[in-house]
Amino acid sequence: MKKNFMFTNKEHTLKGIMATILGVISLASLVYIICESYANAGEVPIQYGAVAFLTMIFAFAGIVLGVLSKSERDKFYFFSYLGIVLNVLVLAALSVILYAGAYA
């Protein structure tokens, strides 16, 4: 039985890892805000709005970092794609919340 090993000097991009970390932080913050808002029947302090705004800034920064890390050559791109997907998911959720708040 022949074993196939592939040795490479590729590594994950640091910008991609940072984009993923920002995406996880943004998603966790957004989930926390939504859960607390639901638990308090929509009566939330103004600080949650500030957290949502920071979450949006983190998501934009994560998308930029993910796209920049995708342009690096001879690297693994798993964290780049994961960071982009997580941050786009956060922005989409925030967009739905803002749309629902404006037209509800």
C-alpha positions as CSV (number, residue, x, y, z in Angstrom):
1,M,0.0,0.0,0.0
2,K,1.6,3.2,-1.2
3,K,1.2,6.3,1.0
4,N,1.1,9.7,-0.6
5,F,2.8,12.5,1.3
6,M,3.0,16.0,0.0
7,F,5.5,18.3,1.6
8,T,5.0,21.9,1.0
9,N,6.2,25.2,2.4
10,K,2.8,26.8,2.1
11,E,1.3,28.4,5.2
12,H,-1.9,30.2,6.1
13,T,-2.0,33.9,5.6
14,L,-1.9,36.1,8.7
15,K,-4.4,38.5,7.2
16,G,-6.8,35.6,6.5
17,I,-6.5,34.4,10.1
18,M,-7.2,38.0,11.3
19,A,-10.2,38.2,9.0
20,T,-11.6,35.0,10.5
21,I,-11.0,36.2,14.0
22,L,-12.8,39.5,13.3
23,G,-15.6,37.5,11.7
24,V,-16.0,35.3,14.8
25,I,-15.9,38.3,17.1
26,S,-18.4,40.2,15.0
27,L,-20.7,37.2,14.7
28,A,-20.5,36.4,18.5
29,S,-21.3,40.1,19.3
30,L,-24.2,40.2,17.0
31,V,-25.7,36.9,18.3
32,Y,-25.3,38.2,21.9
33,I,-27.0,41.5,21.0
34,I,-29.9,39.7,19.3
35,C,-30.4,37.3,22.2
36,E,-30.3,40.0,24.8
37,S,-32.7,42.1,22.7
38,Y,-35.1,39.2,22.5
39,A,-34.8,38.4,26.2
40,N,-35.6,42.0,27.1
41,A,-38.6,42.2,24.6
42,G,-36.8,44.9,22.5
43,E,-35.9,47.2,25.4
44,V,-32.2,47.5,25.1
45,P,-29.7,50.2,26.2
46,I,-28.1,52.5,23.7
47,Q,-24.7,50.7,24.1
48,Y,-26.0,47.8,22.1
49,G,-26.3,50.1,19.1
50,A,-22.7,51.1,19.6
51,V,-21.7,47.5,19.7
52,A,-23.7,46.9,16.5
53,F,-21.9,49.8,14.9
54,L,-18.5,48.4,16.0
55,T,-19.5,45.0,14.7
56,M,-20.2,46.6,11.3
57,I,-16.8,48.3,11.3
58,F,-15.1,45.0,12.2
59,A,-17.0,43.2,9.4
60,F,-15.9,45.7,6.8
61,A,-12.3,45.4,8.1
62,G,-12.5,41.6,8.0
63,I,-13.7,41.7,4.4
64,V,-10.9,43.9,3.4
65,L,-8.3,41.7,5.2
66,G,-9.8,38.6,3.6
67,V,-9.7,40.0,0.1
68,L,-6.1,41.2,0.7
69,S,-5.0,37.9,2.0
70,K,-6.6,36.1,-1.0
71,S,-4.2,38.1,-3.3
72,E,-1.1,36.6,-1.6
73,R,0.6,33.9,-3.7
74,D,1.6,30.3,-2.7
75,K,-0.5,30.3,0.5
76,F,-3.4,28.3,1.9
77,Y,-6.7,30.3,1.5
78,F,-9.0,28.5,3.9
79,F,-9.0,31.3,6.5
80,S,-9.3,33.9,3.8
81,Y,-12.5,32.4,2.5
82,L,-13.8,31.7,6.0
83,G,-13.2,35.2,7.1
84,I,-14.9,36.7,4.0
85,V,-17.9,34.4,4.5
86,L,-18.3,35.2,8.2
87,N,-18.0,38.9,7.7
88,V,-20.4,39.0,4.8
89,L,-22.9,37.0,6.9
90,V,-22.6,39.6,9.7
91,L,-23.1,42.5,7.3
92,A,-26.1,40.7,5.8
93,A,-27.6,40.1,9.2
94,L,-27.1,43.8,10.2
95,S,-28.6,44.9,6.9
96,V,-31.7,42.8,7.6
97,I,-32.0,44.1,11.1
98,L,-31.7,47.7,9.9
99,Y,-34.2,47.1,7.1
100,A,-36.7,45.5,9.5
101,G,-36.2,48.4,11.9
102,A,-36.8,51.0,9.3
103,Y,-39.9,49.5,7.7
104,A,-41.5,47.6,10.6
